[in-house]
Amino acid sequence: MTTVAFEQAQHSFPQLIDVVEQGEHVLITRNEVPIAELVPVGRSIPQPTFGSAKGLIKCSDDFDAPVEDFREYME
């Protein structure tokens, strides 16, 4: 996390935005007291819900049957 005084933040705002775009958090202080924080916008990755694919995947009835090419090795 980068810490910047308010006065400095006023003059270097475009550079601070570049830092935030890289994923860094920027803490802005006034008289060494935190007053604001710049954070990147969360681009959340949707988490799959358990069971949400139910009924979408089907296996054939002979899914676990021996493959014909390997039949001679299994005898």
SULDA-V333706 format. One line per field, one symbol per residue. ss: DSSP state (h for helix, s for strand, l for the rest). burial: b if it has 9 or more other ideal C-beta (glycine too) atoms within 8 Angstrom, else e. A space follows every 50 residues. Layout:
# SULDA-V333706
ss->???
burial->???
This chain:
# SULDA-V333706
ss->lsssshhhhhhlhhhhhhhhhllllsssssllssssssllllllllllll lllllllllllllllllhhhhhhhl
burial->ebebebeebeebeeebbebbeeebbbbbbeeeeeeeebeeeeeeeeeeee eeeeeeeeeeeeeeeeeeeebeeee
